[in-house]
């Protein structure tokens, strides 16, 4: 019971406490309601304020959203730049690592170079001392070279002088004699009979025997100097007895049938040198038709058979090139003409023959000869000259005679003019090389068998023989003039002699190549040619003069 009473008391006390608490709570609730009203007013004010602030915040938010988007774009750009920078940094780190390694290498090399530099510095000091010594030696060598160059120019002038003296001692007009071999075309073809009798089917011994029978009795007794030729001629006397006559001729050089083109030109080559040195040079081939003039002057298609014209041109260009090292510069030009029936034709022109009248003009001051309205072509190489010669020869007048199926009926003259100057010495010169292939010389009765129905061929032969006769008259007059001094020289008797006036009058170094046929049937013509060549060889001219501009 006591426990119940205690619990009841305890509950009552709790009830009183709760009542008190209730009263307090009610009072507190009233206070709070008052406060709540106050707070509600404040809340309303705050709500209005909040609404205003929310409007401001929304405006700011929109503004910040815009700024955020811009910032986002900037951020993406920055991230992209950052990525690139990271890549750059990465590559720079790699490069830095490589450079670090390279620096280590360079440091090692630098130490090595320092060591080498020290060695090179020592070498440089030694080289400075050597340079000083070499500079002294170079100065001495320079003076020696200048002296040598001066001596070389003096030697070149002396060489020209001595070369000219040698040519003068040999004579201004020199005569060579060349006998051609027996050719297959010289062997007569049988008109009938067995084929075994023809030369094509004959043995070598038979051909040699035939050649021996066809040959004239020509001998070359001078085996050392090769200057003499002898000919035996058989004829019947009035009593019917055989009479043998021996003819001896002496020339500057005699070439046997076995001699090559190179051997012939070897004797002529020095004249090409004279042309480059500033002298007028004339080389002409003389002889009957079929004696080998054209082969001697023009030659064949191979290098071994090249004639005097292409070889002389080659020599002139070669000498001119050699003299370039001594300060000489040369310009060359060429012309090619023919004299046919006393009419000059331009072999290098494009127009037809006889359409232009060409006149010969001599300049006494320079001892030079010019032909008006003639094609003159600048020359730069021997090959160009050979092409021009081939073209010109196709235009040259040719005809058939009894002496030769293809006989040149005109005199051809190829002229190569050379002008040189030396800037170092101030010298200048002008030379001229005339290469003449004369028309075939033979008597009319030999050419046409005792009379010709072909009036044109007859006129040609008469014109050729007149011009060659005029050449003989000029040679004879020059010989008499050298003895008496007052002899008139008939240069104007033919176009040929008038054209070659400066070549024959002592102002030129002249060579005549006499070409002979070895055949017995041509013996009389050969003797006539030999006598004419002897007359030329016995002619004495004045001293050739160097042509200076």
C-alpha positions as a printed Julia matrix, in Angstrom:
549×3 Matrix{Float64}:
   0.0     0.0      0.0
   2.79    2.27     0.89
   4.21    1.75    -2.48
   0.92    2.66    -4.12
   0.61    5.71    -1.94
   4.1     6.73    -2.81
   3.41    6.19    -6.52
   0.16    8.2     -6.21
   1.95   11.05    -4.52
   4.62   10.83    -7.12
   2.04   10.9     -9.87
   0.27   13.85    -8.29
   3.48   15.74    -8.06
   4.18   14.92   -11.67
   0.64   16.11   -12.54
   1.23   19.41   -10.73
   4.5    19.75   -12.48
   2.84   19.04   -15.76
   0.09   21.55   -15.01
   2.68   24.12   -14.22
   4.44   23.2    -17.41
   1.15   23.45   -19.3
   0.53   26.92   -17.96
   4.03   27.88   -18.83
   3.61   26.38   -22.27
   0.41   28.26   -22.86
   2.07   31.5    -21.82
   4.97   30.61   -23.97
   2.6    29.79   -26.87
   0.95   33.21   -26.49
   4.31   34.83   -26.51
   5.3    32.79   -29.47
   2.1    33.63   -31.34
   2.84   37.25   -30.72
   6.36   36.66   -31.86
   4.93   34.63   -34.76
   2.84   37.55   -35.87
   5.82   39.74   -35.61
   7.82   37.12   -37.48
   5.03   36.76   -40.05
   5.22   40.48   -40.72
   8.9    40.22   -40.91
   8.5    37.12   -43.11
   6.2    39.07   -45.4
   8.7    41.85   -45.58
  11.46   39.34   -46.07
   9.35   37.57   -48.7
   8.97   40.81   -50.65
  12.6    41.56   -50.17
  13.4    38.02   -51.17
  11.29   38.36   -54.31
  13.16   41.51   -55.19
  16.45   39.83   -54.45
  15.38   36.73   -56.43
  14.62   38.95   -59.41
  18.01   40.54   -59.03
  19.59   37.14   -58.52
  17.88   35.73   -61.61
  19.15   38.68   -63.62
  22.6    38.15   -62.13
  22.26   34.42   -62.74
  21.48   34.97   -66.39
  24.38   37.33   -66.6
  26.59   34.83   -64.84
  25.29   32.02   -67.06
  26.36   34.08   -70.05
  29.68   34.75   -68.38
  29.88   31.06   -67.48
  29.34   30.03   -71.06
  32.01   32.47   -72.16
  34.22   31.22   -69.37
  33.52   27.64   -70.48
  34.57   28.52   -74.02
  37.64   30.22   -72.65
  38.24   27.2    -70.48
  38.04   24.82   -73.45
  40.42   27.08   -75.36
  42.71   27.22   -72.37
  42.55   23.45   -71.98
  43.41   23.1    -75.68
  46.26   25.56   -75.25
  47.26   23.76   -72.12
  47.3    20.45   -73.97
  49.45   21.96   -76.65
  51.67   23.51   -74.05
  51.93   20.14   -72.34
  52.91   18.56   -75.64
  55.35   21.4    -76.2
  56.71   20.95   -72.71
  56.98   17.23   -73.37
  58.85   17.8    -76.6
  60.97   20.43   -74.9
  61.75   17.99   -72.14
  62.75   15.44   -74.78
  64.77   18.07   -76.57
  66.25   19.15   -73.27
  67.2    15.57   -72.51
  68.7    15.26   -75.99
  70.49   18.57   -75.55
  71.7    17.48   -72.16
  73.14   14.38   -73.74
  74.48   16.46   -76.58
  75.91   18.92   -74.1
  77.71   16.1    -72.41
  78.98   14.99   -75.82
  79.9    18.54   -76.76
  81.64   19.02   -73.47
  83.73   15.96   -74.2
  84.34   17.17   -77.73
  85.14   20.65   -76.42
  87.8    19.22   -74.17
  89.07   17.24   -77.14
  89.01   20.34   -79.33
  90.83   22.3    -76.69
  93.54   19.71   -76.86
  93.48   19.81   -80.67
  93.42   23.61   -80.63
  96.52   23.67   -78.57
  98.16   21.36   -81.1
  96.79   23.43   -84.0
  97.95   26.64   -82.4
 101.41   25.2    -82.36
 101.0    24.15   -86.0
  99.6    27.6    -86.86
 102.62   29.26   -85.37
 104.76   26.93   -87.42
 102.69   27.67   -90.54
 103.06   31.4    -89.99
 106.75   30.96   -90.06
 106.44   28.72   -93.15
 104.06   31.25   -94.79
 106.56   33.99   -94.38
 109.17   31.81   -96.04
 106.73   30.8    -98.83
 105.72   34.4    -99.4
 109.32   35.23  -100.06
 109.61   32.21  -102.37
 106.33   33.18  -104.13
 107.57   36.67  -104.76
 110.74   35.25  -106.24
 108.68   32.79  -108.35
 106.33   35.57  -109.51
 109.26   37.58  -110.7
 110.67   34.5   -112.41
 107.29   33.82  -114.11
 107.06   37.39  -115.32
 110.55   37.06  -116.69
 109.68   33.68  -118.26
 106.51   35.16  -119.84
 108.55   37.98  -121.29
 111.12   35.48  -122.55
 108.3    33.31  -124.02
 106.99   36.29  -125.99
 110.51   37.07  -127.16
 111.0    33.4   -128.08
 107.69   33.39  -130.0
 108.81   36.46  -131.94
 112.18   34.81  -132.57
 110.46   31.56  -133.63
 108.37   33.45  -136.17
 111.45   35.22  -137.46
 113.51   32.02  -137.7
 110.61   30.1   -139.23
 110.26   32.78  -141.89
 114.03   32.74  -142.51
 113.94   28.95  -143.0
 111.08   29.27  -145.48
 112.94   32.05  -147.33
 116.08   29.93  -147.51
 114.01   27.17  -149.08
 112.79   29.67  -151.68
 109.67   31.72  -152.15
 108.48   29.48  -154.98
 109.07   25.85  -154.13
 108.17   22.97  -156.4
 107.26   19.47  -155.32
 106.78   16.61  -157.74
 104.42   13.75  -156.96
 103.95   10.64  -159.08
 100.73    8.8   -158.46
 100.53    4.98  -158.5
  98.93    2.93  -161.27
  95.23    2.68  -160.45
  92.83   -0.17  -161.21
  91.0     2.21  -163.54
  94.21    2.54  -165.6
  94.11   -1.16  -166.53
  92.23   -1.52  -169.84
  89.08   -3.62  -169.83
  88.94   -6.27  -172.61
  86.09   -5.9   -175.07
  85.69   -9.62  -175.52
  87.26  -12.91  -174.62
  87.15  -15.17  -171.59
  86.28  -13.61  -168.26
  89.57  -14.89  -166.85
  91.39  -12.22  -168.89
  89.68   -9.34  -167.07
  91.58   -7.58  -164.28
  88.99   -8.69  -161.75
  89.82  -12.32  -162.43
  93.56  -11.96  -162.99
  96.04  -13.11  -160.4
  98.15  -10.69  -158.41
 101.19  -11.6   -160.49
  99.32  -10.94  -163.72
  98.06   -7.59  -162.39
 101.59   -6.64  -161.35
 102.84   -7.55  -164.81
 100.09   -5.49  -166.46
 100.89   -2.51  -164.25
 104.58   -2.8   -165.1
 103.79   -2.83  -168.81
 101.59    0.27  -168.45
 104.15    2.24  -166.45
 106.61    4.65  -167.96
 110.3     4.21  -167.18
 110.42    6.6   -164.21
 113.22    6.36  -161.64
 114.08    8.07  -158.39
 117.87    7.94  -158.02
 118.12   10.29  -155.03
 117.32    7.89  -152.21
 118.52   10.25  -149.46
 117.04   13.69  -150.17
 114.37   12.59  -152.66
 114.86   15.57  -154.96
 115.57   13.97  -158.34
 113.4    12.2   -160.9
 114.64   10.64  -164.18
 112.59    9.47  -167.15
 113.7     7.24  -170.02
 111.94    7.78  -173.32
 112.23    5.46  -176.35
 111.7     6.64  -179.91
 112.73    5.67  -183.43
 115.36    7.65  -185.29
 115.12    8.63  -188.95
 116.98    5.43  -189.8
 114.5     3.3   -187.9
 116.81    2.56  -185.01
 115.55    2.73  -181.42
 116.76    5.81  -179.63
 116.65    6.15  -175.86
 116.74    9.49  -174.16
 117.22   10.16  -170.47
 115.62   13.24  -168.84
 116.69   14.4   -165.4
 114.79   16.89  -163.27
 115.55   18.36  -159.85
 112.94   19.77  -157.49
 112.64   20.74  -153.84
 111.03   17.39  -153.11
 110.01   14.35  -155.13
 107.34   11.98  -153.85
 107.22    8.43  -155.18
 103.93    6.6   -155.84
 104.12    4.86  -152.45
 104.15    8.16  -150.52
 101.08    8.86  -148.41
  99.06   12.04  -148.08
 100.54   12.55  -144.61
 104.09   12.39  -145.95
 103.3    14.97  -148.61
 101.65   17.31  -146.11
 104.55   16.99  -143.69
 106.62   19.02  -146.16
 103.82   21.55  -146.58
 102.76   21.96  -142.95
 105.3    24.68  -142.19
 103.65   26.91  -144.79
 100.42   26.7   -142.78
 102.42   28.0   -139.8
 103.59   30.93  -141.93
  99.97   31.76  -142.73
  99.13   31.99  -139.02
 102.23   34.15  -138.5
 100.82   36.74  -140.91
 102.18   35.79  -144.36
 100.39   35.14  -147.62
 100.74   31.5   -148.65
  99.74   29.94  -151.97
  99.75   26.21  -152.71
  98.6    25.1   -156.14
  98.45   21.72  -157.84
  99.58   21.52  -161.48
  99.49   18.64  -163.92
  97.69   16.98  -166.72
  94.2    15.58  -166.37
  94.24   12.32  -164.44
  97.56   12.96  -162.72
  96.04   13.08  -159.24
  95.71   16.83  -158.6
  92.27   16.67  -157.05
  93.25   13.71  -154.87
  96.35   15.58  -153.68
  94.42   18.75  -152.88
  91.05   17.36  -151.74
  91.84   13.73  -150.92
  89.47   10.91  -150.1
  86.84   10.22  -147.47
  89.11    8.67  -144.81
  91.52   10.38  -142.44
  94.48    8.66  -144.11
  93.51    9.95  -147.56
  92.62   13.52  -146.56
  94.08   16.01  -149.04
  96.2    19.1   -148.6
  93.23   21.48  -148.26
  91.58   19.8   -145.21
  94.99   19.03  -143.67
  96.15   22.64  -144.09
  92.91   23.89  -142.54
  93.31   21.46  -139.62
  96.89   22.65  -139.16
  95.9    26.32  -139.18
  93.18   25.78  -136.56
  95.53   23.63  -134.45
  98.34   26.22  -134.53
  95.89   29.03  -133.77
  94.6    27.1   -130.74
  98.16   26.43  -129.51
  98.98   30.15  -129.74
  96.02   31.07  -127.52
  98.19   30.27  -124.5
 100.58   32.98  -125.68
  97.89   35.63  -125.88
  96.92   35.33  -129.57
  93.29   35.4   -130.69
  92.36   34.61  -134.3
  89.34   35.1   -136.54
  89.07   33.12  -139.77
  86.95   33.4   -142.89
  86.88   31.46  -146.12
  85.8    31.76  -149.75
  85.81   29.32  -152.66
  85.7    30.25  -156.34
  86.39   28.76  -159.73
  87.67   30.3   -162.95
  85.81   28.7   -165.84
  86.35   30.02  -169.37
  87.85   33.22  -167.87
  84.72   33.74  -165.76
  84.77   33.73  -161.96
  82.04   31.65  -160.3
  81.21   31.7   -156.58
  81.22   28.08  -155.39
  79.73   28.98  -151.99
  76.95   31.2   -153.33
  73.32   30.15  -153.65
  72.67   31.98  -156.89
  73.26   30.51  -160.33
  76.61   30.89  -162.04
  77.29   33.84  -164.33
  74.49   35.85  -162.71
  76.97   38.14  -160.96
  80.06   39.76  -162.37
  82.99   39.25  -160.03
  86.01   41.53  -160.27
  89.49   41.06  -158.82
  90.77   43.9   -156.61
  94.35   44.17  -155.32
  95.37   46.31  -152.35
  99.04   47.29  -152.78
  99.28   48.53  -149.19
  98.42   45.19  -147.6
  99.37   42.96  -150.56
  95.91   41.4   -150.28
  93.47   40.34  -152.98
  89.67   40.55  -152.87
  86.97   39.45  -155.31
  83.8    41.53  -155.43
  80.38   40.06  -154.61
  81.92   36.81  -153.44
  80.45   34.83  -150.55
  82.77   35.04  -147.52
  81.88   32.78  -144.57
  83.26   33.09  -141.0
  84.91   29.81  -140.0
  84.95   28.32  -136.52
  86.09   24.71  -137.0
  87.77   22.39  -139.55
  84.54   20.38  -139.76
  82.69   23.43  -141.03
  85.37   23.9   -143.7
  85.03   20.29  -144.86
  81.26   20.7   -145.24
  81.78   23.87  -147.29
  84.38   22.16  -149.5
  82.04   19.23  -150.13
  79.23   21.61  -151.09
  81.53   23.68  -153.32
  82.96   20.7   -155.16
  79.5    19.57  -156.19
  79.06   22.91  -157.99
  82.41   22.86  -159.76
  82.46   22.54  -163.56
  83.52   19.06  -164.65
  83.43   17.26  -167.97
  84.7    14.07  -169.57
  87.8    14.01  -171.76
  89.83   11.21  -173.24
  92.38   11.72  -170.46
  89.97   11.27  -167.59
  86.3    10.43  -167.32
  85.83   13.1   -164.66
  88.05   16.0   -165.55
  87.95   19.35  -163.78
  87.44   21.99  -166.43
  88.02   24.96  -164.17
  90.65   26.33  -161.8
  89.38   26.25  -158.21
  90.79   28.55  -155.52
  90.0    28.09  -151.83
  91.06   31.11  -149.74
  91.4    31.08  -145.95
  91.99   34.51  -144.38
  93.35   34.69  -140.85
  93.35   37.8   -138.67
  95.2    37.66  -135.35
  95.83   40.0   -132.44
  97.78   39.78  -129.21
  96.47   42.0   -126.42
  99.57   41.35  -124.33
 102.11   42.55  -126.88
  99.86   44.82  -128.96
 100.81   42.89  -132.11
  98.42   42.07  -134.93
  98.74   40.22  -138.22
  96.7    39.16  -141.22
  97.58   36.08  -143.26
  96.02   34.45  -146.29
  96.15   30.82  -147.42
  95.29   30.17  -151.09
  94.84   26.51  -152.06
  94.54   26.2   -155.85
  93.52   23.16  -157.86
  94.37   24.02  -161.47
  92.36   22.64  -164.35
  93.77   19.66  -166.21
  96.51   20.58  -168.68
  96.69   18.64  -171.94
  96.92   19.27  -175.61
  93.7    19.46  -177.62
  94.6    16.51  -179.81
  95.22   14.43  -176.68
  92.02   15.45  -174.99
  89.73   14.97  -177.96
  91.63   12.52  -180.16
  92.79   14.98  -182.84
  89.74   17.18  -183.1
  86.46   17.62  -181.28
  82.91   18.04  -182.43
  82.02   19.34  -179.01
  82.59   23.07  -179.37
  82.04   23.74  -175.65
  84.68   21.21  -174.61
  87.04   22.56  -177.24
  86.51   26.11  -175.96
  87.12   24.94  -172.4
  90.41   23.27  -173.3
  91.59   26.29  -175.27
  90.72   28.56  -172.32
  92.51   26.27  -169.86
  95.62   26.08  -172.0
  95.67   29.85  -172.54
  95.49   30.49  -168.8
  98.21   27.92  -168.07
 100.31   29.39  -170.88
  99.79   32.83  -169.31
 100.95   31.34  -166.01
 104.12   30.16  -167.75
 104.65   33.6   -169.26
 104.32   35.24  -165.85
 106.8    32.77  -164.33
 109.25   33.44  -167.15
 108.82   37.22  -166.83
 109.39   37.03  -163.08
 112.64   35.16  -163.66
 113.82   37.78  -166.16
 112.75   40.62  -163.86
 114.88   39.22  -161.04
 117.88   39.42  -163.39
 117.2    42.73  -165.21
 114.75   44.43  -162.88
 112.7    46.22  -165.56
 110.62   43.41  -167.04
 106.85   43.89  -167.35
 104.88   41.05  -165.78
 101.77   40.15  -167.84
  99.49   39.31  -164.89
  96.39   40.58  -166.7
  96.71   38.09  -169.57
  94.36   35.74  -167.67
  92.06   35.8   -164.68
  94.16   33.06  -163.07
  97.45   34.97  -163.08
  95.75   38.23  -162.13
  94.06   36.5   -159.17
  97.41   34.96  -158.08
  99.38   38.17  -158.65
 100.26   38.66  -154.97
 101.06   34.97  -154.63
 103.54   35.05  -157.52
 105.04   38.52  -157.16
 107.24   37.85  -154.14
 104.72   38.95  -151.5
 103.73   35.37  -150.84
 105.28   32.03  -150.03
 104.29   29.87  -152.95
 104.43   26.11  -153.48
 103.56   24.28  -156.68
 102.79   20.57  -156.41
 103.41   18.97  -159.81
 101.33   15.84  -160.23
 102.46   13.22  -162.74
 100.79   10.18  -164.21
 102.97    7.03  -164.15
 101.52    5.7   -167.42
 103.67    5.39  -170.52
 100.77    6.63  -172.62
 100.97    9.96  -170.76
 104.73   10.31  -171.03
 104.78   13.24  -173.45
 102.33   15.2   -171.3
 104.39   14.33  -168.22
 107.58   15.67  -169.85
 105.77   18.89  -170.78
 104.62   19.29  -167.17
 108.11   18.55  -165.83
 109.69   21.19  -168.08
 107.15   23.77  -166.96
 107.72   22.9   -163.29
 111.48   23.21  -163.8
 110.96   26.7   -165.22
 108.95   27.6   -162.11
 111.54   26.07  -159.79
 114.32   28.14  -161.36
 112.42   31.4   -160.8
 113.71   33.67  -158.03
 111.35   36.1   -156.32
 111.73   38.76  -153.66
 111.29   38.29  -149.94
 107.78   37.68  -148.65
 106.54   40.31  -146.23
 104.55   39.82  -143.07
 101.1    41.41  -143.28
 100.27   43.56  -140.25
  97.05   45.48  -139.76
